[in-house]
Amino acid sequence: MIDNLKNLWIKLIKKVKNQPKNKKILYGSIFLVLVFASYKIFARNDGDGITTEKVIRGDLAETVLATGQIVSSANFDLSFYKSGTVRNVRVSVSDKVNEGAILATLDQGKELAALTSARGAEAAARAKYQKILDGSSSEEIMLAEVALLNAKNDFERVKSQQEILTQNAYKDLLNSTPEARPTSTSSSGNYIAPVISGNYSKDIEGDIIVSLYQSGTGQAFGLRGLTQGEGIVASITAQPLGDSGLYISFSGVDVNNVKEWTISIPNKKASDYQTNWNAYQEALETKNLAIGNAEALINQRKAELSIKQSSATPADLALAEADILSARGQLENARADFEYTIIRAPVAGTITRVDIKPGELAQSSKAVIALEDVDNLFIEVPINESDITYLKVGQNADITFDAFGESRKFTGVVAHIDPSAVTEDGIVNYKIKVYLGDQNPDIRIGMNTNVKILAGEVKNALIIPFVAIFEREGKSFAQVFSESGKFEEREIITGFRGENNMVEIISGLSLGEEVALEKNPK
C-alpha cells in the first residue's frame, strides 16, 4: 500500500506540473490530501512530534514536457530590390531549386546595357594600363588594327543576325492564333465565329474590322483598320482579308446574328500568345546582350590599339591605375543594379508560394516568392525558465503530433538552445530546436507537436526527500536519528534531484537510516 501511495504521489506531481491553470486547482487539492495521507502512513513519528523518513533506494528522473511547432530550417520571403515590370517567372509552387538559381526577373534592358558598357570600360582600362607597362612594336600595332577591324565586322554580322531573329519572333507573336470576335460586346454569346487562316504578313499591330452588308448579288463584307478590301460572304472558298495575308471563311456561320467582327493582331487571348510573347521578349534580350557585347569588344579593341600607339610615362601609369579603379567601381555598380532585377534562391529548397506573373508591376521589397527547405524540418519549442537548466544539446526527445494522435511516436534530438530569453506577459521562455530523426513525408510545416525530453535519470540510488536537507556555508546537512534515540547533524553530499522532489545521496547516509523532515528537531 505504501509503495502504491508513493507512486501515486509521483504521478500526481508530474500531472499537476503540466496541467492548465483551471485544472491545477483540482489536482492541487488532491495533492494536499495525498501529502497528508503519506505523512500519516509512511512517515515516522518518534513520539515527540518529529517526522522522519527512511533512506531508501529508488530511481530518479527529470523530464521536460512542452509543446512546439514544425518549422523549416530555411524560410525566406523573397522580393525584388527595385520596382519594375516582371519579365519572367521561372518557378512554380513545389519546384525544388538550387542555391543561386534565378527564380524571377524584371525587365533588364537598361541594366543590361549599363552592365555591358561597364564591362567594356573596365576591360579598356586594364588594357590601357598593360599597354603602358609593356609598350608596343609595329607588329603589335598592326595586329591591334586587324583585331579592331574584325570586331567591327563581327558587330555588323551579329547585329544583322539578331535583327532577323527578333523580326521572326515578332512575326510569330503577331500570328498568335488569330480569331474573329464580335465587335459589339452586346452580341449574343451563342454564335459561330468565322474561321481565320493564313499568315499575317504585315509588321504592325492593331485590329482588322470585318463588316457584313447586303450587296446586289448577296451577302458581302468590307474591311477597315489594318487593311482595306471586300469579299463575298456566301462563297465556300476562304476569302482574303485585303493584303494582310489572312483569309476568312464563313462556312456554317449565321451571318444575320453578328454583323461586324474584329480580328485583333496579335490575338492576346490565343492559347499560344504567352509563349510567343515570352519568345519575343527573350529574342529582344538576347539581341541587346549580343549587340552590347559586340560593341564592348569594339571599344576594347579601340582601347588596345590606342594603348599600343602611345608611349608610357610615370604620370600615365598613375592615371591608368586610377582609370582601372574607376571603371571597376562602375562595373560593380552596374552588376548590383542588374542583380536588383533578379530574385535568386539564397539557399537550396522548395518553392511554397508564387504571387507574381509576367507582365505585372512588382513593388520593391514586397514578398512575392516563398522558399522553404521542406526536406529539413525541426521543431521549435518554447521552454520555461524553470526547466531550461535541465536541457543540453544532444539530449533525446520523444515526440507526438496532434495530427497523428499519441499512437504514432517519433524521436528527435535537442540541437540548439537559444542563449537569450523571450518574455511574453511576464513569462520567460527560451526557444530550443529539436531535429527530427525521421523526416517522414506526412510531417508538414506548421504542425503542432508534443515534446518529452528526458533531462536526466539515476537508477537504484540512495534517496531521501528534499525537505530533509538544509544547507550552511555551501555544504549540505541532514538530521539523522541515532541509536541513542537522539538526532545528530551529519554532513552529506547530494547528487541528482528528481521531479518527485527526492534527492540522490552520494555519501553521508546509509540504507535504512532515518532522517528528520525538519532542520532542528528537539
C-alpha positions, 0 to 999 in steps of 0.5 A, spaced: 500 500 500 505 504 501 509 503 495 502 504 491 501 511 495 508 513 493 507 512 486 501 515 486 504 521 489 509 521 483 504 521 478 500 526 481 506 531 481 508 530 474 500 531 472 499 537 476 506 540 473 503 540 466 496 541 467 492 548 465 491 553 470 483 551 471 485 544 472 491 545 477 486 547 482 483 540 482 489 536 482 492 541 487 487 539 492 488 532 491 495 533 492 494 536 499 490 530 501 495 525 498 501 529 502 497 528 508 495 521 507 503 519 506 505 523 512 500 519 516 502 512 513 509 512 511 512 517 515 515 516 522 513 519 528 518 518 534 513 520 539 515 527 540 512 530 534 518 529 529 517 526 522 522 522 519 523 518 513 527 512 511 533 512 506 531 508 501 533 506 494 529 508 488 530 511 481 530 518 479 528 522 473 527 529 470 523 530 464 521 536 460 514 536 457 512 542 452 509 543 446 512 546 439 511 547 432 514 544 425 518 549 422 523 549 416 530 550 417 530 555 411 524 560 410 525 566 406 520 571 403 523 573 397 522 580 393 525 584 388 530 590 390 527 595 385 520 596 382 519 594 375 515 590 370 516 582 371 519 579 365 519 572 367 517 567 372 521 561 372 518 557 378 512 554 380 509 552 387 513 545 389 519 546 384 525 544 388 531 549 386 538 550 387 542 555 391 543 561 386 538 559 381 534 565 378 527 564 380 524 571 377 526 577 373 524 584 371 525 587 365 533 588 364 534 592 358 537 598 361 541 594 366 543 590 361 546 595 357 549 599 363 552 592 365 555 591 358 558 598 357 561 597 364 564 591 362 567 594 356 570 600 360 573 596 365 576 591 360 579 598 356 582 600 362 586 594 364 588 594 357 590 601 357 594 600 363 598 593 360 599 597 354 603 602 358 607 597 362 609 593 356 609 598 350 608 596 343 612 594 336 609 595 329 607 588 329 603 589 335 600 595 332 598 592 326 595 586 329 591 591 334 588 594 327 586 587 324 583 585 331 579 592 331 577 591 324 574 584 325 570 586 331 567 591 327 565 586 322 563 581 327 558 587 330 555 588 323 554 580 322 551 579 329 547 585 329 544 583 322 543 576 325 539 578 331 535 583 327 532 577 323 531 573 329 527 578 333 523 580 326 521 572 326 519 572 333 515 578 332 512 575 326 510 569 330 507 573 336 503 577 331 500 570 328 498 568 335 492 564 333 488 569 330 480 569 331 474 573 329 470 576 335 464 580 335 465 587 335 459 589 339 460 586 346 452 586 346 452 580 341 449 574 343 454 569 346 451 563 342 454 564 335 459 561 330 465 565 329 468 565 322 474 561 321 481 565 320 487 562 316 493 564 313 499 568 315 499 575 317 504 578 313 504 585 315 509 588 321 504 592 325 499 591 330 492 593 331 485 590 329 482 588 322 474 590 322 470 585 318 463 588 316 457 584 313 452 588 308 447 586 303 450 587 296 446 586 289 448 579 288 448 577 296 451 577 302 458 581 302 463 584 307 468 590 307 474 591 311 477 597 315 483 598 320 489 594 318 487 593 311 482 595 306 478 590 301 471 586 300 469 579 299 463 575 298 460 572 304 456 566 301 462 563 297 465 556 300 472 558 298 476 562 304 476 569 302 482 574 303 482 579 308 485 585 303 493 584 303 494 582 310 495 575 308 489 572 312 483 569 309 476 568 312 471 563 311 464 563 313 462 556 312 456 554 317 456 561 320 449 565 321 451 571 318 444 575 320 446 574 328 453 578 328 454 583 323 461 586 324 467 582 327 474 584 329 480 580 328 485 583 333 493 582 331 496 579 335 490 575 338 492 576 346 487 571 348 490 565 343 492 559 347 499 560 344 500 568 345 504 567 352 509 563 349 510 567 343 510 573 347 515 570 352 519 568 345 519 575 343 521 578 349 527 573 350 529 574 342 529 582 344 534 580 350 538 576 347 539 581 341 541 587 346 546 582 350 549 580 343 549 587 340 552 590 347 557 585 347 559 586 340 560 593 341 564 592 348 569 588 344 569 594 339 571 599 344 576 594 347 579 593 341 579 601 340 582 601 347 588 596 345 590 599 339 590 606 342 594 603 348 599 600 343 600 607 339 602 611 345 608 611 349 608 610 357 610 615 362 610 615 370 604 620 370 600 615 365 601 609 369 598 613 375 592 615 371 591 608 368 591 605 375 586 610 377 582 609 370 582 601 372 579 603 379 574 607 376 571 603 371 571 597 376 567 601 381 562 602 375 562 595 373 560 593 380 555 598 380 552 596 374 552 588 376 548 590 383 543 594 379 542 588 374 542 583 380 536 588 383 532 585 377 533 578 379 530 574 385 535 568 386 534 562 391 539 564 397 539 557 399 537 550 396 529 548 397 522 548 395 518 553 392 511 554 397 508 560 394 508 564 387 504 571 387 507 574 381 506 573 373 509 576 367 507 582 365 505 585 372 508 591 376 512 588 382 513 593 388 520 593 391 521 589 397 514 586 397 514 578 398 512 575 392 516 568 392 516 563 398 522 558 399 522 553 404 527 547 405 521 542 406 526 536 406 529 539 413 524 540 418 525 541 426 521 543 431 521 549 435 519 549 442 518 554 447 521 552 454 520 555 461 525 558 465 524 553 470 526 547 466 531 550 461 537 548 466 535 541 465 536 541 457 543 540 453 544 539 446 544 532 444 539 530 449 533 525 446 526 527 445 520 523 444 515 526 440 507 526 438 503 530 433 496 532 434 495 530 427 497 523 428 494 522 435 499 519 441 499 512 437 504 514 432 511 516 436 517 519 433 524 521 436 528 527 435 534 530 438 535 537 442 540 541 437 540 548 439 538 552 445 537 559 444 542 563 449 537 569 450 530 569 453 523 571 450 518 574 455 511 574 453 506 577 459 511 576 464 513 569 462 520 567 460 521 562 455 527 560 451 526 557 444 530 550 443 530 546 436 529 539 436 531 535 429 527 530 427 530 523 426 525 521 421 523 526 416 517 522 414 513 525 408 506 526 412 510 531 417 508 538 414 510 545 416 506 548 421 504 542 425 503 542 432 507 537 436 508 534 443 515 534 446 518 529 452 525 530 453 528 526 458 533 531 462 536 526 466 535 519 470 539 515 476 537 508 477 537 504 484 540 510 488 540 512 495 534 517 496 531 521 501 526 527 500 528 534 499 525 537 505 530 533 509 536 537 507 538 544 509 544 547 507 550 552 511 556 555 508 555 551 501 555 544 504 549 540 505 546 537 512 541 532 514 538 530 521 539 523 522 536 519 528 541 515 532 541 509 536 541 513 542 534 515 540 537 522 539 538 526 532 545 528 530 547 533 524 551 529 519 554 532 513 552 529 506 553 530 499 547 530 494 547 528 487 541 528 482 534 531 484 528 528 481 521 531 479 518 527 485 522 532 489 527 526 492 534 527 492 540 522 490 545 521 496 552 520 494 555 519 501 553 521 508 547 516 509 546 509 509 540 504 507 535 504 512 537 510 516 532 515 518 532 522 517 528 528 520 523 532 515 525 538 519 532 542 520 532 542 528 528 537 531 528 537 539 
